[in-house]
Structures are given as structure tokens and as C-alpha cells.
Amino acid sequence: MVRRLTTVNDQLAASGLPRLKLGVGLARGPLVVGKIGSLERMQHTVIGGTVNLASRLEGLSKDLGAAVILEHHVWSELNPNLQAEFSDRGEQPVRGRSETARLYAWAG
């Protein structure tokens, strides 16, 4: 997505339009997947603490100046070559959580 956005931004700039920015937050853990709602309005969605954490990480991407933010459980599952592309941002406070999260950032 980040690489494709570079191409899109080049096209936007050529047209005199403002560039777009992207922020991605990835977390690993339990969640609930399913259809939620009523017969009149049914949505397929995911809910839970892991989903909330990923959303909060996406929000932190702007503050940390990174296109992609991973929490430690995701980063630890990557192969070492890919891990090396992320900078360790240490323990960071995450809005809505009492404990900090160990975060890794990729600027793109």
C-alpha cells in the first residue's frame, strides 16, 4: 500500500493536487469476527481489544512519523531480514490502555 501510494502521490502532484499520507497499525491477538446487527442492517466486522489496539497504533503512526506501526507480537513473528527494516520505538503509551506497548516503526 505504501509503495502504491508513492505512485498515486506522483500523479496527484503532477495534477497540482495535495499528497496523501497513509498510516497502518498492526496488532496480534484474540478478536471476534462475524456478522453483527439486525436483519435490516447486518455488517461483517471484527471487534475486540486487538482491533482497538491496531486502531490506536494507526493513530500513533502520525505522531511517530511512520507509515507502519507494529506491536511487539507482530514484529517478533517476522523473519530477521524484515525485522531489520523496522526501528524499535520502545515502550509507548497507547490511548485507552493502562499498560504501554513495545512498538516498531517503518517510515516507508
Rosetta blueprint (number, residue, H / E / L):
1 M L
2 V H
3 R H
4 R H
5 L H
6 T H
7 T H
8 V H
9 N H
10 D H
11 Q H
12 L H
13 A H
14 A H
15 S L
16 G L
17 L L
18 P L
19 R L
20 L L
21 K L
22 L L
23 G L
24 V E
25 G E
26 L E
27 A L
28 R L
29 G L
30 P L
31 L L
32 V E
33 V E
34 G E
35 K E
36 I E
37 G E
38 S L
39 L L
40 E L
41 R L
42 M E
43 Q E
44 H E
45 T E
46 V E
47 I E
48 G L
49 G H
50 T H
51 V H
52 N H
53 L H
54 A H
55 S H
56 R H
57 L H
58 E H
59 G H
60 L H
61 S H
62 K H
63 D H
64 L H
65 G L
66 A L
67 A L
68 V E
69 I E
70 L E
71 E E
72 H H
73 H H
74 V H
75 W H
76 S L
77 E L
78 L L
79 N L
80 P H
81 N H
82 L H
83 Q H
84 A L
85 E L
86 F L
87 S E
88 D E
89 R E
90 G E
91 E E
92 Q E
93 P L
94 V L
95 R L
96 G L
97 R L
98 S L
99 E L
100 T L
101 A E
102 R E
103 L E
104 Y E
105 A E
106 W E
107 A L
108 G L
